[in-house]
Amino acid sequence: QCHCVVRLQVQNVDKPLYRGTYHCFQSIIRQESMFGLYKGIGSPMMGLTFINAIVFGVQGNAMRKLGRDTPLNQFLAGASAGAIQCVICCPMELAKTRMQMQGTGEKKSKKKMYKNSLDCLVRIYRKEGIRGINRGMVTTLLRETPGFGVYFLTYDVLTRYLGCEPEDPYMIPKLLFAGGMSGIASWLSTYPVDVIKSRMQADGVGGVNQYNGIMDCVRQSLKKEGWRVFTRGLTSTLLRAFPVNATTFATVTLFLLYMREGEECSIQDSEPQAVPLQPLQPQAQPTSM
């Protein structure tokens, strides 16, 4: 589905290859085989472990520094975590986007520009330097900073509203629901920026640059396709967001709860983003969207 998102976001509106999510999914399998769906998977596999470690670690420590568990602090802590992890996220997504655009519509690419994600980043670095591998950094920051703020805030609000406590027999389904809805809320809040980010990172594939900058990309996209351009690939993204984030948040929360099993604490004290209102005691440090 992630592959479909990028293809839908950056396809030429004058000569569209895909009519929608299902058609894109179907076309990739038919034209490029099942393996076509896994193009660019190496980059996320290399980076996601570090990204999640940074996000939950920074967010937990930011909440401890802020001292009070308030909605504003939840947002600020999440936003700070989102901003910091962009250092890894941006190059990772650049490599993923370039790999996914390679050999579009070809079962067996006649000439591969990149062998794998690492080779992709090395080649971009040799040609364009540090600036090249950080292409799309501004749009990544504009997406990740508020996106992760919404992400952690939504999870905290939902787990408190649902009453997720260790003795609750429905605790795990509630955590899964809260995590999944947090992912959806996060994507909905920043999705238009993600479309622009994908277009900026895909720009230059084939040696032709279409955009002079972020605002030029926005202007051209709006002029050619209207406001609907900012919803391209949204269905695929939301279909992926719920299960991925449901699993991520539930796993982290349950792991922290298990590690603190001997302590008297509620599920909120065990969540990666929660901070007890009483004076802080030393706790195990927590380890994306």
Secondary structure as GFF3:
##gff-version 3
##sequence-region A 1 289
A	DSSP	alpha_helix	2	10	.	.	.	ID=ss1
A	DSSP	alpha_helix	21	32	.	.	.	ID=ss2
A	DSSP	three_ten_helix	34	38	.	.	.	ID=ss3
A	DSSP	alpha_helix	42	66	.	.	.	ID=ss4
A	DSSP	alpha_helix	71	84	.	.	.	ID=ss5
A	DSSP	alpha_helix	86	101	.	.	.	ID=ss6
A	DSSP	alpha_helix	117	133	.	.	.	ID=ss7
A	DSSP	alpha_helix	137	162	.	.	.	ID=ss8
A	DSSP	alpha_helix	171	202	.	.	.	ID=ss9
A	DSSP	alpha_helix	214	225	.	.	.	ID=ss10
A	DSSP	three_ten_helix	227	231	.	.	.	ID=ss11
A	DSSP	alpha_helix	234	259	.	.	.	ID=ss12
A	DSSP	alpha_helix	267	270	.	.	.	ID=ss13
###
